[in-house]
């Protein structure tokens, strides 16, 4: 499994599995290239897109939980381990990096 390393002068490096990074690149409207950059001017849009995707996922999870709770299955019948790792959890470190980079007007790069 390959890793993608995100870097910025505003924060420490972030390592992410390629599959997760590809999903984030799709959300950001970026090609899944070996290397790239989100410039300081593009950070606001990137943060907005990623936040919107996280919010959409939270709404989907909430709707699924409500549907499950209203069905025959009780909410406490969830299998051990829960529902897995969410986009929100996977994207959190990158969102923090993007916000820090925006505050310092620094670029975010990967694969360089």
Secondary structure, 3 states (H helix, E strand, C coil): CCEEEEEECCEEEEEEEHHHHHHHHHHHCCCCCCCEEECHHHHHHHHHHHHHHHHHHHHHHHHHHHHHHHCCCCHHHCCCCCCCCCHHHHHHHHHHHHHHHHHHCCCEEECC
